[in-house]
Amino acid sequence: MINVTGRRPFMRVVIMLDYLLDQRNMAQRELARLTGIRHPSINEMCRNQVKQMPLDNLAKICEVLKCDIPDILKLEKD
């Protein structure tokens, strides 16, 4: 399927970290402290402003929040 711009529609990755933190009543700074990930990096993830995410950071977040990768990352049609 081709859209009006002549390109195939792509999927985009949406980071659900802000939603998970809200569910757990946890602040970004608390997650940063527990994971050792810089607060500005956590903030960028919460605002979906990262282009890449180190896998070790993703693993640390999953461990602290007791969740799995699909709980944090979702695919949506662009």
PDB file with SEQRES, HELIX, SHEET and CRYST1 records, atoms N, CA, C and O in Angstrom:
SEQRES   1 A   78  MET ILE ASN VAL THR GLY ARG ARG PRO PHE MET ARG VAL          
SEQRES   2 A   78  VAL ILE MET LEU ASP TYR LEU LEU ASP GLN ARG ASN MET          
SEQRES   3 A   78  ALA GLN ARG GLU LEU ALA ARG LEU THR GLY ILE ARG HIS          
SEQRES   4 A   78  PRO SER ILE ASN GLU MET CYS ARG ASN GLN VAL LYS GLN          
SEQRES   5 A   78  MET PRO LEU ASP ASN LEU ALA LYS ILE CYS GLU VAL LEU          
SEQRES   6 A   78  LYS CYS ASP ILE PRO ASP ILE LEU LYS LEU GLU LYS ASP          
HELIX    1 AA1 LEU A   17  GLN A   23  1                                   7    
HELIX    2 AA2 GLN A   28  THR A   35  1                                   8    
HELIX    3 AA3 HIS A   39  CYS A   46  1                                   8    
HELIX    4 AA4 LEU A   55  LEU A   65  1                                  11    
HELIX    5 AA5 ILE A   69  ILE A   72  1                                   4    
SHEET    1 AA1 2 MET A  11  ILE A  15  0                                        
SHEET    2 AA1 2 LEU A  73  LYS A  77 -1                                        
CRYST1    1.000    1.000    1.000  90.00  90.00  90.00 P 1           1          
ATOM      1  N   MET A   1       0.839  -1.171   0.000  1.00  0.00           N  
ATOM      2  CA  MET A   1       0.000   0.000   0.000  1.00  0.00           C  
ATOM      3  C   MET A   1       0.893   1.247   0.000  1.00  0.00           C  
ATOM      4  O   MET A   1       1.877   1.307   0.738  1.00  0.00           O  
ATOM      5  N   ILE A   2       0.561   2.206  -0.799  1.00  0.00           N  
ATOM      6  CA  ILE A   2       1.332   3.447  -0.895  1.00  0.00           C  
ATOM      7  C   ILE A   2       0.423   4.602  -0.530  1.00  0.00           C  
ATOM      8  O   ILE A   2      -0.719   4.666  -0.985  1.00  0.00           O  
ATOM      9  N   ASN A   3       0.934   5.538   0.310  1.00  0.00           N  
ATOM     10  CA  ASN A   3       0.110   6.675   0.719  1.00  0.00           C  
ATOM     11  C   ASN A   3       0.221   7.816  -0.293  1.00  0.00           C  
ATOM     12  O   ASN A   3       0.886   7.670  -1.319  1.00  0.00           O  
ATOM     13  N   VAL A   4      -0.420   8.945  -0.014  1.00  0.00           N  
ATOM     14  CA  VAL A   4      -0.480  10.059  -0.970  1.00  0.00           C  
ATOM     15  C   VAL A   4       0.879  10.683  -1.264  1.00  0.00           C  
ATOM     16  O   VAL A   4       1.042  11.340  -2.291  1.00  0.00           O  
ATOM     17  N   THR A   5       1.851  10.491  -0.387  1.00  0.00           N  
ATOM     18  CA  THR A   5       3.180  11.049  -0.646  1.00  0.00           C  
ATOM     19  C   THR A   5       4.008  10.130  -1.533  1.00  0.00           C  
ATOM     20  O   THR A   5       5.131  10.465  -1.908  1.00  0.00           O  
ATOM     21  N   GLY A   6       3.440   8.951  -1.871  1.00  0.00           N  
ATOM     22  CA  GLY A   6       4.168   8.017  -2.708  1.00  0.00           C  
ATOM     23  C   GLY A   6       5.074   7.082  -1.913  1.00  0.00           C  
ATOM     24  O   GLY A   6       5.785   6.265  -2.497  1.00  0.00           O  
ATOM     25  N   ARG A   7       5.053   7.196  -0.598  1.00  0.00           N  
ATOM     26  CA  ARG A   7       5.877   6.336   0.259  1.00  0.00           C  
ATOM     27  C   ARG A   7       5.012   5.264   0.916  1.00  0.00           C  
ATOM     28  O   ARG A   7       3.808   5.434   1.111  1.00  0.00           O  
ATOM     29  N   ARG A   8       5.645   4.199   1.236  1.00  0.00           N  
ATOM     30  CA  ARG A   8       4.962   3.179   2.032  1.00  0.00           C  
ATOM     31  C   ARG A   8       4.867   3.692   3.463  1.00  0.00           C  
ATOM     32  O   ARG A   8       5.817   4.303   3.953  1.00  0.00           O  
ATOM     33  N   PRO A   9       3.745   3.461   4.149  1.00  0.00           N  
ATOM     34  CA  PRO A   9       3.638   3.901   5.538  1.00  0.00           C  
ATOM     35  C   PRO A   9       4.574   3.077   6.414  1.00  0.00           C  
ATOM     36  O   PRO A   9       4.699   1.866   6.230  1.00  0.00           O  
ATOM     37  N   PHE A  10       5.216   3.724   7.348  1.00  0.00           N  
ATOM     38  CA  PHE A  10       6.154   3.071   8.249  1.00  0.00           C  
ATOM     39  C   PHE A  10       5.536   2.935   9.628  1.00  0.00           C  
ATOM     40  O   PHE A  10       4.579   3.624   9.979  1.00  0.00           O  
ATOM     41  N   MET A  11       6.106   2.038  10.387  1.00  0.00           N  
ATOM     42  CA  MET A  11       5.739   1.892  11.796  1.00  0.00           C  
ATOM     43  C   MET A  11       6.706   2.761  12.596  1.00  0.00           C  
ATOM     44  O   MET A  11       7.837   3.003  12.174  1.00  0.00           O  
ATOM     45  N   ARG A  12       6.254   3.217  13.737  1.00  0.00           N  
ATOM     46  CA  ARG A  12       7.149   3.952  14.619  1.00  0.00           C  
ATOM     47  C   ARG A  12       7.079   3.331  16.002  1.00  0.00           C  
ATOM     48  O   ARG A  12       6.049   2.782  16.394  1.00  0.00           O  
ATOM     49  N   VAL A  13       8.157   3.418  16.728  1.00  0.00           N  
ATOM     50  CA  VAL A  13       8.238   2.893  18.083  1.00  0.00           C  
ATOM     51  C   VAL A  13       7.814   3.999  19.043  1.00  0.00           C  
ATOM     52  O   VAL A  13       8.323   5.118  18.983  1.00  0.00           O  
ATOM     53  N   VAL A  14       6.881   3.673  19.922  1.00  0.00           N  
ATOM     54  CA  VAL A  14       6.421   4.611  20.941  1.00  0.00           C  
ATOM     55  C   VAL A  14       6.881   4.087  22.292  1.00  0.00           C  
ATOM     56  O   VAL A  14       6.650   2.926  22.630  1.00  0.00           O  
ATOM     57  N   ILE A  15       7.530   4.945  23.054  1.00  0.00           N  
ATOM     58  CA  ILE A  15       8.018   4.571  24.383  1.00  0.00           C  
ATOM     59  C   ILE A  15       6.935   4.916  25.394  1.00  0.00           C  
ATOM     60  O   ILE A  15       6.527   6.072  25.509  1.00  0.00           O  
ATOM     61  N   MET A  16       6.477   3.914  26.120  1.00  0.00           N  
ATOM     62  CA  MET A  16       5.371   4.055  27.065  1.00  0.00           C  
ATOM     63  C   MET A  16       5.854   4.306  28.500  1.00  0.00           C  
ATOM     64  O   MET A  16       5.120   4.061  29.457  1.00  0.00           O  
ATOM     65  N   LEU A  17       7.079   4.789  28.639  1.00  0.00           N  
ATOM     66  CA  LEU A  17       7.679   4.923  29.967  1.00  0.00           C  
ATOM     67  C   LEU A  17       6.911   5.892  30.851  1.00  0.00           C  
ATOM     68  O   LEU A  17       6.714   5.615  32.035  1.00  0.00           O  
ATOM     69  N   ASP A  18       6.479   7.010  30.312  1.00  0.00           N  
ATOM     70  CA  ASP A  18       5.741   7.985  31.103  1.00  0.00           C  
ATOM     71  C   ASP A  18       4.469   7.363  31.683  1.00  0.00           C  
ATOM     72  O   ASP A  18       4.136   7.582  32.847  1.00  0.00           O  
ATOM     73  N   TYR A  19       3.774   6.597  30.868  1.00  0.00           N  
ATOM     74  CA  TYR A  19       2.556   5.908  31.296  1.00  0.00           C  
ATOM     75  C   TYR A  19       2.859   4.916  32.422  1.00  0.00           C  
ATOM     76  O   TYR A  19       2.132   4.858  33.413  1.00  0.00           O  
ATOM     77  N   LEU A  20       3.938   4.135  32.267  1.00  0.00           N  
ATOM     78  CA  LEU A  20       4.305   3.150  33.294  1.00  0.00           C  
ATOM     79  C   LEU A  20       4.679   3.826  34.608  1.00  0.00           C  
ATOM     80  O   LEU A  20       4.316   3.349  35.684  1.00  0.00           O  
ATOM     81  N   LEU A  21       5.400   4.928  34.519  1.00  0.00           N  
ATOM     82  CA  LEU A  21       5.764   5.652  35.739  1.00  0.00           C  
ATOM     83  C   LEU A  21       4.519   6.185  36.437  1.00  0.00           C  
ATOM     84  O   LEU A  21       4.420   6.122  37.662  1.00  0.00           O  
ATOM     85  N   ASP A  22       3.573   6.708  35.669  1.00  0.00           N  
ATOM     86  CA  ASP A  22       2.317   7.191  36.253  1.00  0.00           C  
ATOM     87  C   ASP A  22       1.572   6.057  36.951  1.00  0.00           C  
ATOM     88  O   ASP A  22       1.053   6.241  38.052  1.00  0.00           O  
ATOM     89  N   GLN A  23       1.517   4.895  36.321  1.00  0.00           N  
ATOM     90  CA  GLN A  23       0.834   3.737  36.913  1.00  0.00           C  
ATOM     91  C   GLN A  23       1.451   3.341  38.250  1.00  0.00           C  
ATOM     92  O   GLN A  23       0.756   2.887  39.159  1.00  0.00           O  
ATOM     93  N   ARG A  24       2.755   3.517  38.352  1.00  0.00           N  
ATOM     94  CA  ARG A  24       3.478   3.087  39.554  1.00  0.00           C  
ATOM     95  C   ARG A  24       3.730   4.233  40.541  1.00  0.00           C  
ATOM     96  O   ARG A  24       4.408   4.058  41.553  1.00  0.00           O  
ATOM     97  N   ASN A  25       3.181   5.389  40.230  1.00  0.00           N  
ATOM     98  CA  ASN A  25       3.393   6.577  41.072  1.00  0.00           C  
ATOM     99  C   ASN A  25       4.877   6.809  41.350  1.00  0.00           C  
ATOM    100  O   ASN A  25       5.276   7.091  42.480  1.00  0.00           O  
ATOM    101  N   MET A  26       5.676   6.688  40.309  1.00  0.00           N  
ATOM    102  CA  MET A  26       7.122   6.860  40.435  1.00  0.00           C  
ATOM    103  C   MET A  26       7.558   8.068  39.616  1.00  0.00           C  
ATOM    104  O   MET A  26       7.121   8.250  38.480  1.00  0.00           O  
ATOM    105  N   ALA A  27       8.410   8.878  40.192  1.00  0.00           N  
ATOM    106  CA  ALA A  27       8.939  10.053  39.503  1.00  0.00           C  
ATOM    107  C   ALA A  27      10.100   9.646  38.588  1.00  0.00           C  
ATOM    108  O   ALA A  27      10.766   8.635  38.811  1.00  0.00           O  
ATOM    109  N   GLN A  28      10.316  10.451  37.570  1.00  0.00           N  
ATOM    110  CA  GLN A  28      11.451  10.216  36.673  1.00  0.00           C  
ATOM    111  C   GLN A  28      12.766  10.202  37.442  1.00  0.00           C  
ATOM    112  O   GLN A  28      13.638   9.375  37.174  1.00  0.00           O  
ATOM    113  N   ARG A  29      12.907  11.108  38.388  1.00  0.00           N  
ATOM    114  CA  ARG A  29      14.155  11.174  39.175  1.00  0.00           C  
ATOM    115  C   ARG A  29      14.378   9.907  39.995  1.00  0.00           C  
ATOM    116  O   ARG A  29      15.514   9.464  40.164  1.00  0.00           O  
ATOM    117  N   GLU A  30      13.293   9.325  40.505  1.00  0.00           N  
ATOM    118  CA  GLU A  30      13.407   8.083  41.266  1.00  0.00           C  
ATOM    119  C   GLU A  30      13.858   6.943  40.351  1.00  0.00           C  
ATOM    120  O   GLU A  30      14.712   6.143  40.735  1.00  0.00           O  
ATOM    121  N   LEU A  31      13.295   6.863  39.156  1.00  0.00           N  
ATOM    122  CA  LEU A  31      13.724   5.839  38.205  1.00  0.00           C  
ATOM    123  C   LEU A  31      15.191   6.041  37.842  1.00  0.00           C  
ATOM    124  O   LEU A  31      15.951   5.077  37.750  1.00  0.00           O  
ATOM    125  N   ALA A  32      15.585   7.286  37.639  1.00  0.00           N  
ATOM    126  CA  ALA A  32      16.990   7.580  37.325  1.00  0.00           C  
ATOM    127  C   ALA A  32      17.899   7.105  38.455  1.00  0.00           C  
ATOM    128  O   ALA A  32      18.945   6.506  38.207  1.00  0.00           O  
ATOM    129  N   ARG A  33      17.501   7.369  39.680  1.00  0.00           N  
ATOM    130  CA  ARG A  33      18.315   6.967  40.836  1.00  0.00           C  
ATOM    131  C   ARG A  33      18.414   5.440  40.930  1.00  0.00           C  
ATOM    132  O   ARG A  33      19.491   4.899  41.180  1.00  0.00           O  
ATOM    133  N   LEU A  34      17.297   4.757  40.729  1.00  0.00           N  
ATOM    134  CA  LEU A  34      17.276   3.299  40.869  1.00  0.00           C  
ATOM    135  C   LEU A  34      17.991   2.577  39.730  1.00  0.00           C  
ATOM    136  O   LEU A  34      18.509   1.478  39.926  1.00  0.00           O  
ATOM    137  N   THR A  35      18.024   3.182  38.546  1.00  0.00           N  
ATOM    138  CA  THR A  35      18.643   2.520  37.389  1.00  0.00           C  
ATOM    139  C   THR A  35      20.069   2.984  37.116  1.00  0.00           C  
ATOM    140  O   THR A  35      20.846   2.277  36.473  1.00  0.00           O  
ATOM    141  N   GLY A  36      20.412   4.182  37.610  1.00  0.00           N  
ATOM    142  CA  GLY A  36      21.715   4.746  37.282  1.00  0.00           C  
ATOM    143  C   GLY A  36      21.736   5.421  35.920  1.00  0.00           C  
ATOM    144  O   GLY A  36      22.798   5.795  35.423  1.00  0.00           O  
ATOM    145  N   ILE A  37      20.561   5.577  35.318  1.00  0.00           N  
ATOM    146  CA  ILE A  37      20.446   6.266  34.035  1.00  0.00           C  
ATOM    147  C   ILE A  37      20.248   7.748  34.322  1.00  0.00           C  
ATOM    148  O   ILE A  37      19.474   8.105  35.210  1.00  0.00           O  
ATOM    149  N   ARG A  38      20.930   8.610  33.588  1.00  0.00           N  
ATOM    150  CA  ARG A  38      20.821  10.055  33.806  1.00  0.00           C  
ATOM    151  C   ARG A  38      19.375  10.521  33.687  1.00  0.00           C  
ATOM    152  O   ARG A  38      18.634  10.058  32.819  1.00  0.00           O  
ATOM    153  N   HIS A  39      18.980  11.440  34.566  1.00  0.00           N  
ATOM    154  CA  HIS A  39      17.613  11.956  34.536  1.00  0.00           C  
ATOM    155  C   HIS A  39      17.251  12.578  33.181  1.00  0.00           C  
ATOM    156  O   HIS A  39      16.149  12.333  32.689  1.00  0.00           O  
ATOM    157  N   PRO A  40      18.137  13.375  32.554  1.00  0.00           N  
ATOM    158  CA  PRO A  40      17.776  13.910  31.235  1.00  0.00           C  
ATOM    159  C   PRO A  40      17.471  12.809  30.202  1.00  0.00           C  
ATOM    160  O   PRO A  40      16.616  12.994  29.335  1.00  0.00           O  
ATOM    161  N   SER A  41      18.161  11.681  30.294  1.00  0.00           N  
ATOM    162  CA  SER A  41      17.897  10.567  29.378  1.00  0.00           C  
ATOM    163  C   SER A  41      16.523   9.962  29.647  1.00  0.00           C  
ATOM    164  O   SER A  41      15.786   9.648  28.712  1.00  0.00           O  
ATOM    165  N   ILE A  42      16.178   9.799  30.923  1.00  0.00           N  
ATOM    166  CA  ILE A  42      14.852   9.289  31.293  1.00  0.00           C  
ATOM    167  C   ILE A  42      13.775  10.244  30.778  1.00  0.00           C  
ATOM    168  O   ILE A  42      12.760   9.811  30.232  1.00  0.00           O  
ATOM    169  N   ASN A  43      14.005  11.539  30.954  1.00  0.00           N  
ATOM    170  CA  ASN A  43      13.048  12.552  30.515  1.00  0.00           C  
ATOM    171  C   ASN A  43      12.831  12.487  29.006  1.00  0.00           C  
ATOM    172  O   ASN A  43      11.696  12.582  28.539  1.00  0.00           O  
ATOM    173  N   GLU A  44      13.904  12.326  28.246  1.00  0.00           N  
ATOM    174  CA  GLU A  44      13.787  12.212  26.790  1.00  0.00           C  
ATOM    175  C   GLU A  44      12.998  10.967  26.391  1.00  0.00           C  
ATOM    176  O   GLU A  44      12.218  10.997  25.440  1.00  0.00           O  
ATOM    177  N   MET A  45      13.206   9.868  27.127  1.00  0.00           N  
ATOM    178  CA  MET A  45      12.445   8.646  26.846  1.00  0.00           C  
ATOM    179  C   MET A  45      10.963   8.872  27.127  1.00  0.00           C  
ATOM    180  O   MET A  45      10.109   8.436  26.356  1.00  0.00           O  
ATOM    181  N   CYS A  46      10.659   9.552  28.227  1.00  0.00           N  
ATOM    182  CA  CYS A  46       9.266   9.811  28.586  1.00  0.00           C  
ATOM    183  C   CYS A  46       8.570  10.701  27.557  1.00  0.00           C  
ATOM    184  O   CYS A  46       7.358  10.599  27.366  1.00  0.00           O  
ATOM    185  N   ARG A  47       9.322  11.558  26.905  1.00  0.00           N  
ATOM    186  CA  ARG A  47       8.748  12.460  25.899  1.00  0.00           C  
ATOM    187  C   ARG A  47       8.884  11.917  24.476  1.00  0.00           C  
ATOM    188  O   ARG A  47       8.579  12.613  23.508  1.00  0.00           O  
ATOM    189  N   ASN A  48       9.348  10.659  24.354  1.00  0.00           N  
ATOM    190  CA  ASN A  48       9.543  10.028  23.035  1.00  0.00           C  
ATOM    191  C   ASN A  48      10.453  10.846  22.142  1.00  0.00           C  
ATOM    192  O   ASN A  48      10.172  11.013  20.955  1.00  0.00           O  
ATOM    193  N   GLN A  49      11.539  11.356  22.698  1.00  0.00           N  
ATOM    194  CA  GLN A  49      12.461  12.174  21.923  1.00  0.00           C  
ATOM    195  C   GLN A  49      13.802  11.486  21.684  1.00  0.00           C  
ATOM    196  O   GLN A  49      14.773  12.143  21.307  1.00  0.00           O  
ATOM    197  N   VAL A  50      13.866  10.191  21.895  1.00  0.00           N  
ATOM    198  CA  VAL A  50      15.113   9.465  21.660  1.00  0.00           C  
ATOM    199  C   VAL A  50      15.037   8.739  20.318  1.00  0.00           C  
ATOM    200  O   VAL A  50      13.980   8.245  19.924  1.00  0.00           O  
ATOM    201  N   LYS A  51      16.151   8.684  19.639  1.00  0.00           N  
ATOM    202  CA  LYS A  51      16.237   7.961  18.368  1.00  0.00           C  
ATOM    203  C   LYS A  51      16.766   6.548  18.578  1.00  0.00           C  
ATOM    204  O   LYS A  51      16.490   5.646  17.788  1.00  0.00           O  
ATOM    205  N   GLN A  52      17.529   6.369  19.653  1.00  0.00           N  
ATOM    206  CA  GLN A  52      18.039   5.046  19.986  1.00  0.00           C  
ATOM    207  C   GLN A  52      18.127   4.914  21.496  1.00  0.00           C  
ATOM    208  O   GLN A  52      18.292   5.898  22.216  1.00  0.00           O  
ATOM    209  N   MET A  53      18.012   3.668  21.961  1.00  0.00           N  
ATOM    210  CA  MET A  53      18.031   3.410  23.387  1.00  0.00           C  
ATOM    211  C   MET A  53      18.960   2.227  23.641  1.00  0.00           C  
ATOM    212  O   MET A  53      18.743   1.146  23.092  1.00  0.00           O  
ATOM    213  N   PRO A  54      19.986   2.413  24.460  1.00  0.00           N  
ATOM    214  CA  PRO A  54      20.866   1.285  24.755  1.00  0.00           C  
ATOM    215  C   PRO A  54      20.083   0.125  25.383  1.00  0.00           C  
ATOM    216  O   PRO A  54      19.247   0.340  26.260  1.00  0.00           O  
ATOM    217  N   LEU A  55      20.352  -1.070  24.943  1.00  0.00           N  
ATOM    218  CA  LEU A  55      19.631  -2.232  25.449  1.00  0.00           C  
ATOM    219  C   LEU A  55      19.850  -2.443  26.936  1.00  0.00           C  
ATOM    220  O   LEU A  55      18.947  -2.916  27.628  1.00  0.00           O  
ATOM    221  N   ASP A  56      21.031  -2.102  27.445  1.00  0.00           N  
ATOM    222  CA  ASP A  56      21.254  -2.263  28.884  1.00  0.00           C  
ATOM    223  C   ASP A  56      20.370  -1.306  29.680  1.00  0.00           C  
ATOM    224  O   ASP A  56      19.928  -1.650  30.776  1.00  0.00           O  
ATOM    225  N   ASN A  57      20.105  -0.108  29.148  1.00  0.00           N  
ATOM    226  CA  ASN A  57      19.186   0.817  29.814  1.00  0.00           C  
ATOM    227  C   ASN A  57      17.771   0.249  29.823  1.00  0.00           C  
ATOM    228  O   ASN A  57      17.062   0.338  30.825  1.00  0.00           O  
ATOM    229  N   LEU A  58      17.374  -0.328  28.709  1.00  0.00           N  
ATOM    230  CA  LEU A  58      16.053  -0.936  28.621  1.00  0.00           C  
ATOM    231  C   LEU A  58      15.924  -2.076  29.636  1.00  0.00           C  
ATOM    232  O   LEU A  58      14.890  -2.211  30.290  1.00  0.00           O  
ATOM    233  N   ALA A  59      16.960  -2.885  29.765  1.00  0.00           N  
ATOM    234  CA  ALA A  59      16.956  -3.991  30.724  1.00  0.00           C  
ATOM    235  C   ALA A  59      16.878  -3.473  32.166  1.00  0.00           C  
ATOM    236  O   ALA A  59      16.157  -4.038  32.988  1.00  0.00           O  
ATOM    237  N   LYS A  60      17.614  -2.405  32.471  1.00  0.00           N  
ATOM    238  CA  LYS A  60      17.569  -1.825  33.822  1.00  0.00           C  
ATOM    239  C   LYS A  60      16.177  -1.308  34.152  1.00  0.00           C  
ATOM    240  O   LYS A  60      15.677  -1.510  35.259  1.00  0.00           O  
ATOM    241  N   ILE A  61      15.556  -0.642  33.192  1.00  0.00           N  
ATOM    242  CA  ILE A  61      14.211  -0.104  33.404  1.00  0.00           C  
ATOM    243  C   ILE A  61      13.221  -1.252  33.628  1.00  0.00           C  
ATOM    244  O   ILE A  61      12.387  -1.184  34.531  1.00  0.00           O  
ATOM    245  N   CYS A  62      13.311  -2.293  32.819  1.00  0.00           N  
ATOM    246  CA  CYS A  62      12.427  -3.452  32.987  1.00  0.00           C  
ATOM    247  C   CYS A  62      12.599  -4.089  34.358  1.00  0.00           C  
ATOM    248  O   CYS A  62      11.621  -4.481  34.995  1.00  0.00           O  
ATOM    249  N   GLU A  63      13.837  -4.191  34.807  1.00  0.00           N  
ATOM    250  CA  GLU A  63      14.092  -4.803  36.109  1.00  0.00           C  
ATOM    251  C   GLU A  63      13.486  -3.970  37.232  1.00  0.00           C  
ATOM    252  O   GLU A  63      12.819  -4.511  38.114  1.00  0.00           O  
ATOM    253  N   VAL A  64      13.712  -2.667  37.207  1.00  0.00           N  
ATOM    254  CA  VAL A  64      13.215  -1.790  38.268  1.00  0.00           C  
ATOM    255  C   VAL A  64      11.687  -1.728  38.256  1.00  0.00           C  
ATOM    256  O   VAL A  64      11.060  -1.772  39.315  1.00  0.00           O  
ATOM    257  N   LEU A  65      11.087  -1.628  37.072  1.00  0.00           N  
ATOM    258  CA  LEU A  65       9.630  -1.505  36.981  1.00  0.00           C  
ATOM    259  C   LEU A  65       8.920  -2.858  36.988  1.00  0.00           C  
ATOM    260  O   LEU A  65       7.690  -2.921  36.970  1.00  0.00           O  
ATOM    261  N   LYS A  66       9.706  -3.942  37.013  1.00  0.00           N  
ATOM    262  CA  LYS A  66       9.163  -5.306  36.999  1.00  0.00           C  
ATOM    263  C   LYS A  66       8.181  -5.486  35.833  1.00  0.00           C  
ATOM    264  O   LYS A  66       7.019  -5.850  36.011  1.00  0.00           O  
ATOM    265  N   CYS A  67       8.701  -5.217  34.647  1.00  0.00           N  
ATOM    266  CA  CYS A  67       7.878  -5.331  33.448  1.00  0.00           C  
ATOM    267  C   CYS A  67       8.710  -5.950  32.331  1.00  0.00           C  
ATOM    268  O   CYS A  67       9.891  -6.249  32.514  1.00  0.00           O  
ATOM    269  N   ASP A  68       8.086  -6.138  31.184  1.00  0.00           N  
ATOM    270  CA  ASP A  68       8.765  -6.691  30.018  1.00  0.00           C  
ATOM    271  C   ASP A  68       8.902  -5.614  28.942  1.00  0.00           C  
ATOM    272  O   ASP A  68       8.233  -4.582  28.992  1.00  0.00           O  
ATOM    273  N   ILE A  69       9.763  -5.864  27.986  1.00  0.00           N  
ATOM    274  CA  ILE A  69      10.027  -4.897  26.917  1.00  0.00           C  
ATOM    275  C   ILE A  69       8.742  -4.463  26.196  1.00  0.00           C  
ATOM    276  O   ILE A  69       8.582  -3.272  25.929  1.00  0.00           O  
ATOM    277  N   PRO A  70       7.814  -5.390  25.866  1.00  0.00           N  
ATOM    278  CA  PRO A  70       6.590  -4.930  25.188  1.00  0.00           C  
ATOM    279  C   PRO A  70       5.724  -3.992  26.040  1.00  0.00           C  
ATOM    280  O   PRO A  70       4.866  -3.289  25.506  1.00  0.00           O  
ATOM    281  N   ASP A  71       5.942  -3.979  27.342  1.00  0.00           N  
ATOM    282  CA  ASP A  71       5.226  -3.026  28.198  1.00  0.00           C  
ATOM    283  C   ASP A  71       5.757  -1.613  28.005  1.00  0.00           C  
ATOM    284  O   ASP A  71       5.039  -0.640  28.236  1.00  0.00           O  
ATOM    285  N   ILE A  72       7.010  -1.497  27.583  1.00  0.00           N  
ATOM    286  CA  ILE A  72       7.659  -0.196  27.431  1.00  0.00           C  
ATOM    287  C   ILE A  72       7.608   0.298  25.985  1.00  0.00           C  
ATOM    288  O   ILE A  72       7.377   1.481  25.735  1.00  0.00           O  
ATOM    289  N   LEU A  73       7.824  -0.609  25.042  1.00  0.00           N  
ATOM    290  CA  LEU A  73       7.893  -0.237  23.625  1.00  0.00           C  
ATOM    291  C   LEU A  73       6.674  -0.756  22.874  1.00  0.00           C  
ATOM    292  O   LEU A  73       6.332  -1.935  22.972  1.00  0.00           O  
ATOM    293  N   LYS A  74       6.022   0.128  22.125  1.00  0.00           N  
ATOM    294  CA  LYS A  74       4.870  -0.236  21.294  1.00  0.00           C  
ATOM    295  C   LYS A  74       5.142   0.202  19.862  1.00  0.00           C  
ATOM    296  O   LYS A  74       5.798   1.218  19.628  1.00  0.00           O  
ATOM    297  N   LEU A  75       4.638  -0.561  18.913  1.00  0.00           N  
ATOM    298  CA  LEU A  75       4.708  -0.192  17.499  1.00  0.00           C  
ATOM    299  C   LEU A  75       3.378   0.402  17.071  1.00  0.00           C  
ATOM    300  O   LEU A  75       2.320  -0.165  17.344  1.00  0.00           O  
ATOM    301  N   GLU A  76       3.435   1.544  16.401  1.00  0.00           N  
ATOM    302  CA  GLU A  76       2.230   2.182  15.868  1.00  0.00           C  
ATOM    303  C   GLU A  76       2.468   2.545  14.427  1.00  0.00           C  
ATOM    304  O   GLU A  76       3.596   2.835  14.029  1.00  0.00           O  
ATOM    305  N   LYS A  77       1.407   2.530  13.640  1.00  0.00           N  
ATOM    306  CA  LYS A  77       1.524   2.995  12.258  1.00  0.00           C  
ATOM    307  C   LYS A  77       1.758   4.493  12.271  1.00  0.00           C  
ATOM    308  O   LYS A  77       1.120   5.228  13.023  1.00  0.00           O  
ATOM    309  N   ASP A  78       2.673   4.932  11.436  1.00  0.00           N  
ATOM    310  CA  ASP A  78       3.032   6.356  11.372  1.00  0.00           C  
ATOM    311  C   ASP A  78       2.002   7.149  10.625  1.00  0.00           C  
ATOM    312  O   ASP A  78       2.146   8.362  10.477  1.00  0.00           O  
TER     313      ASP A  78                                                      
END                                                                             
